[in-house]
Amino acid sequence: MQQTWRWFGPHDPVPLDHIRQAGAEGIVTSLHHIATGQAWTDRDIAQRKVEIEGENATKTPLYWSVVESVNVHDDIKVAAPGHQQYITAYCDTLRALGRNGIKTVCYNFMPLIDWTRTQLNHRLANGASALYFDADQFSAFDLYILQRDNAAADYDSDEIIRAAATFKQMSPAAIDQLVTTILAGLPGGTTGEHSLHSFRESLKRYQAIDDEQLRANLIAFLKQVIPVATEAGVNLAIHPDDPPRRLLGLPRVICCAEDLRKLFAAVTAAANGVTLCAGTFGVRADNNLPAMAREFSERVFFAHLRGTQRGENPLSFQEADHLDSDVDMLGLIEALMDEEDRRASCGKPMSIPIRPDHGHRMLDDLDKDSTNPGYTAIGRLKGLAEIRGAMAAFSYHRNKLPSKH
């Protein structure tokens, strides 16, 4: 598997030379300065590629392996009048990426907000900090801060009681921090910042859209872009909804294995695939990551290898150590390596890019002001080292045993 690292461009606090020192081989990045819905040009793509690969002759090589993400405009998600212009721009971007040798694109179809947490620096017992989703804090935000219309219908009586108690204990500063954490544009987010008022207004666009309608809009989008991706030699890898369940009354479409079955049955082209995000899918106890990796093996074009740990309230979770979480990470790594062996045996070798994701904030990074939440250097370095060790152990034993093929 190709070991990659997410980089947010020239202004990322973690420079490329530090990524080289971490041992990564590939870069996962995007053109974050280009607005969602606007086509990427060959010139912009080539410039970013030079920024990544321009010193390969004199330094340890790095290659632009994956685009994360080419964001999907919300007008496409709601099938708003005029949304075809954004699909056309998306297709133009895929063609340009293909011409420049970028063959894997991660994207998501989450409405309005990208990955959602309630705390960005939840202190752990060992002194490090982690991203955290507290279900009661989020319910308090929804019911008593955002005051979403008819929000109480989405919660049972115990959840409402806990949310009320949580809200009662929050100071004005804590409320402001929670609002900022949920509504601010996060690293790699599909949206910019919202105010409470603008977010309430944006939610109204989805009032008439349920899961099945959003799924239909996703399928309609893919039926237009997948043929272009195929022609360009680009694979599309959808990222699951994070967290993988309904929030704020918004529809969700990629939360579990059955959602992937529906997607791949509707759009069967080989270029239609998945980003197997272990931490996101792993939030749900009914998602078996090694089993999913084997069932959808031919469709796995990219993987985020991170762990999450559910709390006493199973709807709450924190980012856990990469090899110590609710996710069977060793079983998942073995399944992905088996798939690479299968591809090689079929004469179609295709490495699966993997990256450590959402590492803990630890050591010197605790004292730095300029860090992207979840994307500090040392926590991801630790995660990549653990993953690399597991891969090396599997490879060692495979070389000692008779071939499975």
C-alpha positions in Angstrom: 0.0 0.0 0.0 1.2 3.5 -0.8 1.8 5.5 2.4 0.5 9.0 1.9 0.0 12.2 3.9 -2.6 15.0 3.7 -1.1 18.4 2.9 -3.1 21.6 2.7 -0.8 23.4 0.3 2.0 25.9 0.7 0.4 27.5 3.8 0.1 24.1 5.7 2.0 24.4 9.0 3.5 20.9 8.2 5.9 21.5 5.3 6.8 18.9 2.6 10.2 18.4 4.0 8.7 17.2 7.3 6.4 14.9 5.4 9.5 13.4 3.7 11.0 12.8 7.2 7.8 11.1 8.2 8.4 8.5 5.5 5.4 9.2 3.4 5.6 8.5 -0.4 2.5 10.3 -1.7 0.7 13.5 -1.1 -3.1 13.9 -0.7 -4.1 17.5 -1.3 -6.6 19.7 -3.1 -6.7 23.2 -4.6 -8.4 24.8 -1.6 -8.2 28.3 -3.0 -10.5 27.5 -5.9 -14.2 27.9 -5.0 -16.5 24.9 -5.0 -18.2 24.7 -8.3 -15.4 26.3 -10.3 -13.5 24.2 -12.7 -9.8 23.5 -12.1 -7.5 24.4 -14.9 -4.5 22.5 -16.2 -2.3 25.4 -15.1 -3.5 25.4 -11.5 -3.1 21.6 -11.3 0.4 21.6 -12.9 1.5 24.4 -10.5 0.4 22.3 -7.4 2.1 19.3 -8.9 5.4 21.2 -9.3 5.1 22.4 -5.7 4.9 18.7 -4.6 7.2 17.0 -7.1 9.5 19.8 -8.2 12.4 18.8 -5.9 12.2 15.0 -6.5 15.6 15.0 -8.3 17.4 16.3 -5.3 15.3 15.1 -2.3 13.4 12.0 -1.3 10.6 11.9 -3.9 7.0 12.8 -3.2 4.1 12.4 -5.7 0.6 13.8 -5.8 -1.3 10.6 -5.3 -4.9 11.6 -4.4 -7.1 14.6 -4.7 -9.0 15.2 -1.5 -11.3 16.7 -2.4 -13.0 18.0 -5.5 -16.0 19.3 -3.6 -19.5 18.9 -4.9 -21.6 22.1 -4.9 -24.7 22.0 -2.7 -26.9 23.0 -5.7 -26.0 19.5 -7.1 -27.0 17.9 -3.9 -30.4 19.5 -3.9 -30.8 19.4 -7.7 -31.4 23.1 -7.7 -32.3 24.9 -11.0 -29.1 25.6 -12.8 -27.0 23.0 -11.1 -25.9 21.5 -14.4 -23.3 24.3 -14.7 -21.6 22.9 -11.6 -21.7 19.3 -13.0 -20.1 20.6 -16.2 -17.4 22.3 -14.2 -16.8 19.1 -12.2 -16.4 17.1 -15.5 -13.9 19.7 -16.8 -11.9 19.3 -13.5 -11.8 15.5 -13.9 -10.5 15.8 -17.5 -7.8 18.3 -16.4 -6.7 16.0 -13.5 -6.6 13.0 -15.9 -4.4 15.0 -18.3 -2.0 15.8 -15.5 -1.7 12.2 -14.3 -3.9 12.5 -11.1 -5.9 9.3 -11.1 -7.7 9.2 -7.7 -10.3 11.7 -6.5 -11.9 11.5 -3.0 -15.2 13.4 -2.6 -18.3 13.3 -0.4 -22.0 14.1 -0.7 -22.6 15.5 2.8 -25.1 18.3 3.0 -24.0 21.7 4.2 -21.3 20.7 6.7 -18.3 18.4 6.4 -16.9 16.2 9.3 -18.5 17.3 12.5 -17.0 17.4 16.0 -18.0 19.3 19.2 -14.4 19.6 20.6 -11.2 20.0 18.8 -8.8 19.6 21.8 -10.4 17.1 24.1 -7.8 16.3 26.7 -6.8 12.6 27.1 -5.5 10.9 30.2 -2.0 10.8 28.8 -1.9 14.6 28.3 -2.4 14.6 24.5 -5.6 15.9 23.0 -8.0 14.6 20.4 -11.0 15.5 18.3 -14.2 14.6 20.1 -17.9 14.3 19.3 -20.1 14.6 22.4 -23.7 13.6 21.5 -25.2 15.5 24.4 -23.4 18.7 23.5 -24.4 18.4 19.9 -28.1 17.9 20.9 -27.8 20.9 23.2 -26.5 22.9 20.2 -29.4 21.7 18.0 -32.2 22.1 20.5 -31.2 25.2 22.5 -28.6 27.2 20.5 -29.5 26.7 16.9 -33.1 26.1 17.9 -33.8 24.2 14.7 -37.5 24.0 13.7 -39.0 20.7 15.0 -35.7 19.5 16.2 -37.2 17.8 19.3 -38.9 15.2 17.0 -35.4 13.8 16.3 -34.6 13.0 19.9 -36.2 10.7 22.6 -37.1 12.0 26.0 -33.8 10.9 27.7 -31.8 12.7 25.0 -33.7 15.9 25.5 -33.3 15.8 29.2 -29.5 15.2 28.9 -29.3 18.0 26.3 -31.1 20.4 28.6 -28.8 19.6 31.5 -25.8 20.0 29.3 -26.9 23.4 28.0 -27.8 24.6 31.5 -24.2 24.0 32.6 -22.6 25.8 29.6 -21.1 29.3 30.1 -21.5 31.9 27.3 -17.9 31.3 26.3 -18.5 27.6 26.1 -21.6 28.2 23.9 -19.6 30.5 21.6 -16.8 27.9 21.3 -19.3 25.1 20.5 -20.9 27.2 17.8 -17.6 28.0 16.3 -16.4 24.4 16.3 -19.6 23.1 14.6 -20.2 25.8 12.1 -16.6 27.0 11.2 -15.1 25.7 8.0 -12.7 22.9 9.1 -9.5 21.7 7.3 -10.6 20.2 4.0 -14.2 21.2 4.6 -16.7 21.5 1.8 -18.1 24.7 3.2 -17.0 28.0 4.6 -18.1 29.5 7.9 -21.7 29.9 8.8 -23.5 32.2 11.3 -26.4 30.7 13.2 -28.8 32.7 11.0 -27.2 31.7 7.7 -27.1 28.1 8.8 -30.8 28.1 9.7 -31.6 29.5 6.3 -29.4 26.9 4.5 -31.1 24.1 6.4 -34.4 25.1 4.8 -33.0 23.9 1.4 -33.1 20.3 2.6 -36.5 20.3 4.3 -38.1 18.4 1.4 -35.1 16.1 0.8 -34.9 12.8 2.6 -32.3 10.1 2.4 -33.7 8.5 -0.8 -34.0 11.8 -2.6 -30.4 12.7 -1.7 -29.3 9.3 -2.9 -31.2 9.8 -6.2 -29.4 13.1 -6.6 -26.1 11.5 -5.9 -26.8 8.7 -8.5 -27.9 11.3 -11.1 -24.7 13.2 -10.5 -22.5 10.1 -10.9 -24.3 9.0 -14.0 -23.0 12.2 -15.6 -19.5 12.4 -14.2 -18.5 8.7 -14.0 -18.3 8.3 -17.9 -16.1 11.4 -18.0 -13.9 10.0 -15.2 -13.6 6.7 -17.0 -12.5 8.4 -20.2 -10.0 10.5 -18.2 -8.6 7.5 -16.4 -9.7 8.8 -13.0 -11.3 6.8 -10.2 -13.9 8.5 -7.9 -13.9 7.4 -4.3 -16.8 8.6 -2.1 -16.1 9.4 1.5 -18.7 8.3 4.1 -20.8 10.7 6.0 -19.1 11.8 9.2 -20.6 11.0 11.6 -22.4 8.2 9.7 -25.9 9.0 10.8 -28.5 11.8 10.5 -27.6 15.1 12.1 -29.7 18.3 12.3 -32.5 16.6 10.3 -30.2 16.5 7.2 -30.3 13.4 5.0 -27.4 10.9 4.8 -26.5 8.4 2.1 -23.1 6.8 2.8 -23.2 5.4 6.4 -23.0 1.6 6.1 -22.3 -1.4 3.9 -25.9 -1.4 2.6 -25.5 2.2 1.4 -22.5 1.2 -0.6 -24.4 -1.8 -2.1 -27.1 0.5 -3.3 -24.6 3.0 -4.8 -22.6 0.4 -6.7 -25.8 -1.4 -7.9 -27.1 1.9 -9.3 -23.8 3.0 -10.9 -21.8 -0.2 -11.9 -18.9 1.4 -13.8 -15.5 0.4 -12.4 -14.5 4.0 -11.8 -17.2 4.4 -9.1 -15.5 3.5 -5.8 -15.1 4.3 -2.1 -12.7 5.9 0.3 -12.7 3.4 3.1 -12.5 5.7 6.1 -12.0 3.4 9.0 -12.7 5.9 11.7 -15.9 7.2 10.1 -17.5 3.9 9.3 -16.1 2.6 12.6 -18.3 5.0 14.7 -21.1 2.6 14.0 -20.9 -0.8 15.8 -22.7 -2.5 12.9 -19.9 -1.6 10.4 -17.3 -4.4 10.2 -14.4 -2.8 8.5 -12.4 -5.9 7.5 -15.6 -7.4 6.1 -16.4 -4.3 4.2 -12.9 -4.1 2.8 -13.3 -7.6 1.4 -16.9 -7.2 0.1 -16.0 -4.0 -1.7 -12.4 -4.8 -2.4 -12.4 -3.9 -6.1 -14.0 -0.6 -5.3 -11.5 0.5 -2.6 -9.4 3.2 -4.3 -8.2 5.0 -1.1 -8.3 4.4 2.6 -8.1 6.5 5.8 -6.6 4.3 8.5 -7.6 5.9 11.8 -9.5 4.6 14.8 -12.4 6.0 16.8 -13.6 4.9 20.2 -17.3 5.1 21.2 -18.1 6.5 24.6 -20.4 5.4 27.4 -23.1 7.1 25.3 -22.5 5.1 22.1 -23.4 8.1 20.0 -20.4 9.9 21.4 -16.9 9.1 20.1 -13.3 10.3 20.1 -10.4 9.9 17.8 -8.4 7.0 19.3 -5.0 5.5 18.7 -4.6 4.1 15.2 -4.1 0.5 16.4 -6.2 0.7 19.6 -9.8 1.6 18.9 -13.2 0.1 18.1 -11.9 -0.6 14.6 -10.2 -3.9 13.8 -7.3 -2.1 12.2 -5.1 -5.1 11.8 -7.9 -7.1 10.1 -8.5 -4.1 7.9 -4.8 -3.8 6.9 -4.6 -7.5 6.1 -7.8 -7.3 4.0 -6.4 -4.4 2.0 -3.0 -6.1 1.5 -4.9 -9.2 0.3 -6.7 -7.1 -2.3 -3.4 -5.7 -3.6 -2.1 -9.3 -3.9 -5.3 -10.2 -5.8 -4.9 -7.3 -8.2 -1.3 -8.2 -8.9 -2.2 -11.8 -9.5 -4.8 -10.6 -12.1 -2.1 -8.7 -14.0 -3.6 -5.4 -12.9 -1.4 -4.1 -10.1 -2.9 -1.1 -8.4 -1.6 0.1 -5.1 -4.2 1.4 -2.6 -3.1 4.8 -1.2 -3.6 4.9 2.6 -3.0 7.7 5.0 -3.0 8.2 8.8 -5.9 10.5 9.7 -6.8 12.7 12.6 -3.8 12.1 14.8 -3.7 13.2 18.4 -2.2 16.6 19.3 0.8 15.8 21.4 4.3 16.7 22.5 5.6 19.9 20.9 2.4 20.3 18.9 0.5 21.1 22.1 2.4 24.4 22.3 1.9 25.5 18.7 -0.9 27.9 17.8 -0.7 27.3 14.0 -2.1 23.7 13.7 -4.9 22.3 11.7 -7.3 20.4 14.0 -6.7 16.7 13.6 -3.7 17.3 11.2 -0.8 18.0 13.5 2.5 16.5 12.5 3.5 14.4 15.5 0.2 12.6 16.0 0.0 11.6 12.4 3.7 10.6 12.4 2.9 8.2 15.3 -0.1 6.8 13.4 1.8 6.3 10.2 4.6 4.5 12.1 2.1 2.2 13.7 0.5 1.4 10.4 3.9 0.9 8.7 4.9 -1.5 11.5 1.7 -3.6 11.0 2.2 -3.7 7.2 5.8 -4.8 7.7 4.8 -7.6 10.0 2.2 -8.9 7.6 4.7 -8.7 4.7 7.3 -10.5 6.7 5.0 -13.4 7.5 3.7 -13.6 3.9 7.2 -14.0 2.6 7.8 -16.8 5.1 4.6 -18.7 4.2 3.7 -20.5 1.0 1.9 -18.2 -1.4 -1.9 -18.1 -1.2 -2.2 -17.8 -4.9 
